[in-house]
């Protein structure tokens, strides 16, 4: 009987041990399941956050329509024209020849560093502007238009980091939703490194005043560049401020706020052949129709244009059903240009107020 009791006790102990092992195994499984649940919850939270970020990154809703951007360009063109016209008239009677050595050096640097037209530089040095300052006005418009065009589209404000070329490659390989957001985020964060809006405004005003001063020096306005620059900044401070403000506003809106397409200011470079499909001849007589064997080169741009571009999927040929990315372009506003043929017109007798009529057309 004692033997039977011991056997029962041993059996009970074995059962208890098996129960303890089973309980430990269940506790381990429960702990693993709880760990897995916590991991899954964390992963779910992470993925949800990533999805929200992705949705934000790929958001294609723009608050700025094309017509609002177009109005900015039109205001810029109007301000540039008014400032150029006022400046050319303000210095009437002070243009003289020959120019100073400093003026000669200024003209050389404009041609070499800024792509200024050699032909326009030569004309500015040789024409008597005190009789008619229309050429001075056009040169001022061209210089300001070129500089503000740069302000409108720049990424790094002259730092020379080549971000535009990087973005050009991104656009060729990514859809508009990705490339546009990449551009907006990059330009937003890049600007933080360049300075605040007030610093960029002052920097832009100094550069624009310098362009006006350079043209006036080439036209023979006497005095040192330093003194003339101080006069320009004092006399046209409000106009310079407004032009730069509009250009930076355009730069911010098109670069940081718009994702679904790319809008950029367009300037024709001196020497480019005139293309009536992409430019407007500012000096042309609207009542006359002329034909030329070869399109004349551009002298300068007097009014900025506006280009819209968008990356789209295009079905490839060959029936494979594949697609590729292409950039479609639409010119919303043609830039206005002056052609080298205008210089020949100025040399001829101004029959019937030809120059004055063309000057009115600029307005």
DARA-V845987 format. One record per backbone hydrogen bond with DSSP energy under -1.0 kcal/mol. CO is the residue of the C=O (numbers start at 1). NH is the residue of the N-H. E is the energy in kcal/mol with one decimal. If there is no record, write none. Layout:
co/nh/e
CO/NH/E
CO/NH/E
This chain:
co/nh/e
1/5/-2.3
2/6/-2.4
3/7/-2.1
4/8/-2.4
5/9/-2.5
6/10/-2.9
7/11/-2.4
8/12/-2.5
9/13/-2.6
10/14/-2.4
11/15/-2.4
12/16/-2.7
13/17/-2.8
14/18/-2.8
15/19/-2.7
16/20/-2.6
17/21/-2.6
18/22/-2.7
19/23/-2.9
20/24/-2.7
21/25/-2.6
22/26/-2.8
23/27/-2.8
24/28/-2.5
25/29/-2.5
26/30/-2.8
27/31/-2.7
28/32/-2.5
29/33/-2.6
30/34/-2.7
31/35/-2.5
32/36/-2.6
33/37/-2.5
34/38/-2.6
35/39/-2.7
36/40/-2.8
37/41/-2.6
38/42/-2.6
39/43/-2.7
40/44/-2.8
41/45/-2.4
42/46/-2.5
43/47/-3.1
44/48/-2.5
45/49/-2.2
46/50/-2.6
47/51/-2.5
48/52/-2.3
49/53/-2.5
50/54/-2.8
51/55/-2.9
52/56/-2.3
53/57/-2.8
54/58/-2.6
65/69/-1.4
66/70/-2.6
67/71/-1.7
68/72/-1.5
69/73/-1.9
70/74/-2.3
71/75/-2.4
72/76/-2.4
73/77/-2.7
74/78/-2.1
75/79/-2.6
76/80/-2.7
77/81/-2.3
78/82/-2.5
79/83/-2.4
80/84/-2.5
81/85/-2.8
82/86/-2.4
83/87/-2.6
84/88/-2.5
85/89/-1.7
86/90/-2.5
87/91/-1.6
89/92/-1.5
91/94/-2.3
100/104/-2.1
101/105/-2.3
102/106/-2.2
103/107/-2.3
104/108/-1.9
105/109/-2.3
106/110/-2.1
107/111/-1.9
108/112/-2.3
109/113/-3.0
110/114/-1.3
110/116/-2.0
117/121/-2.2
118/122/-2.4
119/123/-2.2
120/124/-2.5
121/125/-1.5
123/127/-2.3
127/129/-1.1
133/137/-2.3
134/138/-2.1
135/139/-2.3
136/140/-2.6
137/141/-2.5
138/142/-2.8
139/143/-2.6
140/144/-2.7
141/145/-3.0
142/146/-2.3
143/147/-1.9
144/148/-2.9
145/149/-2.1
146/150/-1.6
147/151/-2.1
148/152/-2.3
149/153/-1.2
150/154/-1.6
162/166/-1.3
163/167/-2.5
164/168/-2.0
165/169/-1.4
166/170/-2.0
167/171/-2.5
170/173/-1.1
170/174/-1.9
175/179/-2.8
176/180/-2.8
178/182/-2.5
179/183/-2.4
180/184/-2.3
181/185/-2.7
182/186/-2.4
183/187/-2.5
184/188/-1.8
185/189/-2.3
186/190/-2.5
187/191/-1.7
191/195/-1.0
196/200/-2.1
197/201/-2.3
198/202/-2.3
199/203/-2.3
200/204/-2.4
201/205/-2.3
202/206/-2.2
203/207/-1.9
204/208/-2.5
205/209/-2.6
206/210/-1.8
207/211/-1.5
208/212/-1.9
209/213/-2.3
210/214/-2.2
211/215/-1.9
212/216/-2.2
213/217/-2.3
214/218/-2.2
215/219/-1.8
216/221/-2.2
217/220/-1.6
224/228/-2.4
225/229/-2.9
226/230/-1.9
227/231/-1.8
228/232/-2.6
229/233/-2.6
230/234/-1.8
231/235/-2.9
232/236/-2.5
236/240/-2.8
237/241/-2.3
238/242/-2.2
239/243/-2.4
240/244/-2.2
241/245/-2.3
242/246/-2.4
243/247/-2.2
244/248/-2.7
245/249/-2.1
246/250/-2.4
247/251/-2.4
248/252/-2.3
249/253/-2.7
250/254/-2.6
251/255/-1.4
252/256/-2.3
253/257/-1.3
253/258/-1.3
262/309/-2.9
264/307/-2.8
266/305/-2.4
269/272/-2.3
272/298/-2.5
275/278/-2.1
275/279/-1.5
280/337/-3.1
285/288/-1.7
296/274/-2.4
297/340/-2.0
298/271/-2.5
300/338/-2.7
303/336/-1.4
305/266/-2.1
306/332/-1.5
306/333/-1.8
307/264/-2.3
308/330/-2.9
309/262/-3.5
310/328/-2.8
312/326/-2.7
314/324/-2.8
322/316/-2.8
324/314/-3.2
326/312/-3.2
328/310/-2.1
330/308/-3.0
333/306/-2.2
335/280/-2.0
336/302/-2.3
336/303/-1.6
337/282/-3.2
338/299/-3.9
338/300/-1.4
339/342/-1.8
340/343/-1.3
341/345/-1.6
342/346/-1.9
343/347/-1.1
349/351/-1.9
350/353/-1.2
353/357/-2.6
354/358/-2.2
355/359/-2.5
356/360/-2.3
357/361/-1.7
358/362/-1.4
